[in-house]
Amino acid sequence: MRQRGTKMWPGMGVGMGKDHTIFATAEGAVKFHKGLKGRTFISVLPVAEAAE
């Protein structure tokens, strides 16, 4: 996901590039969730875990 600044933060299974681009490090289902200080995190759940 391209962004200007850190509007979204990387969670599990996700990395962040130098230009704040968020990318998946594993295949699976994408999950958006709120965390500390109202930050929005993006995580990638593994395929087996996402099926449940």
C-alpha positions in Angstrom: 0.0 0.0 0.0 1.4 3.4 -1.0 1.0 6.2 1.5 2.5 9.6 2.3 3.8 9.5 5.8 2.8 6.7 8.2 -1.0 6.8 8.2 -1.1 3.0 8.5 1.4 0.9 10.5 2.8 -2.6 9.7 1.5 -5.5 11.8 2.4 -9.2 11.6 3.4 -10.5 8.2 3.9 -7.0 6.8 7.0 -4.8 6.3 7.6 -1.1 5.6 9.9 0.4 3.0 12.0 3.5 3.3 9.2 5.6 1.6 6.6 4.2 4.1 5.3 1.7 1.5 3.6 -1.2 3.3 4.1 -4.7 1.7 3.3 -8.3 2.6 6.1 -10.6 3.6 3.8 -13.7 3.5 0.7 -14.9 1.6 -2.6 -14.8 3.3 -5.6 -12.6 4.2 -5.2 -8.9 4.9 -6.6 -7.7 8.3 -7.0 -4.0 9.2 -7.2 -3.3 13.0 -6.8 -0.5 15.5 -4.0 -0.5 18.0 -2.3 1.8 20.5 -2.8 5.5 20.2 -5.6 5.0 17.6 -3.2 3.7 15.0 -4.4 1.6 12.2 -2.4 -1.5 11.7 -2.3 -3.8 8.6 -1.5 -7.5 9.2 -1.4 -10.5 6.9 -2.8 -13.7 8.4 -1.3 -16.9 7.1 -3.6 -18.9 4.8 -4.3 -21.7 7.3 -5.2 -19.2 10.1 -7.4 -17.1 7.8 -9.5 -20.1 6.9 -10.7 -20.5 10.5 
